[in-house]
């Protein structure tokens, strides 16, 4: 069963094409990682899917519904985003921020119902934030903030979850806990997850499929073992890399080839 | 800090006290017994007649009461508009005059004064109408000038507001210099000397304030979401561009009517929302009603002081708001451990 279908998508900034005729499909409970060098168009793709940047060509469909023709409200009921440099006002509590995830279900003056609060409580449980719910977000660590953003996304009850660099600026322990959380969400919540990552080795552990993007196009798509060849990666990142097979889990392990 | 209900109750009590004091105290002393008697008489509860009833009655019902009502409306409007702009621009320095309403109103009033326009539709002075129109037109130009493609970025709006505001102020100064005889009248207007409009002023102003604050209040939760920035707000389902234009329009309507009738009263729209944020928290659904109550109380009390401190001479109320409000705000700021914005 397919859920998200991106077909022939092009995005331009000032007549400069950033994404060129890109197509990609995602099923429920599947995790796809977008890899590629800085400026390849990964974040732009995420912003285009959510309607933040205008699309010059192509469609983004969820099942049979064209997401880009929906209102922001309708779209937010289906797609949730964990942005990379998310602004979070310090004086909101964790609970208040997660409750904002219910916005797409609450037009204008409508007050949050018991159902909304129940959804928020559940999202806090999933992300292990129950003990922090009354804390101000200004007092949280980077890993905790990231979990708050994921909890807010869950409160949106989306079919698709997009995460832009979810493990950036986190230490190893928190990277592991965020990736574990993402992996469990895909299966327990039956959500399709699309995430961008710089750490290709962790992407190999977390994602079912990876899409290697360079110059606004998918250069290679498939399982990490298929995509992670020295040729593919060296070309996409414009730097020689070495690929080793991990002795225990059999996953490809990528490192820079040059001696520094 | 998180005790919204007692704080709201306290604000209601303060407003009632402010209104009672505003009506009871003035340069002409009316015995409290007479005041109560006259009000009960007006409500047809008792029959009250004493000596000088008609004189007192005129002061009470036609001068003080509309004045207090006008001040309450102006304070509520400025505080609400200020809180809205601070949320919309995510900038604690934002005040109701940010998109050029004040300088535009000033220009409008000065044009009316220097051109000696006279007519009184709806019983309003031409100056008031010109000021209102000037404020609305200037804000409109700012929003149009700030448009970039299909969007109106808030930073561009802020800069356009400052630029066009400066232009309007320069034009005002030029007009004043060319017609020095109008200078005093223009200054009087700016300091709020056209407050004596009576009930007709209140009647004209009320719908703008009500419609404006209702529109803003209906979008209070959207304003909360807006604190996450425009991109996240949009990803959470807010129609960001529509919200911005709607809120600027509503706040401009309120500010323009406040400025047109009350003159340029500084401080209320900037500091009152910040003070109330300390008690209401960041949720606009609590903050906006607090602003209506708190802004009204603050201006009614400031006006009371302005009328009585140097009686029979009246001080511009803006002097009182700044002189009393600033120390109080600094005191609260120092006491507070957490940043409020």
Interface residues (C-beta under 8 A of the other chain):
Chain A: X47 X50 X51 X52 X71 X72 X73 X74 X75 X76 X77 X79 X80 X81 X83 X86 X87 X88 X89 X90 X91 X92 X96 X100 X101 X103 X104 X106 X108 X109 X136 X138 X156
Chain B: X217 X218 X219 X220 X221 X222 X224 X225 X227 X228 X229 X231 X232 X234 X235 X236 X237 X238 X239 X240 X281 X282 X283 X338 X339 X340 X341
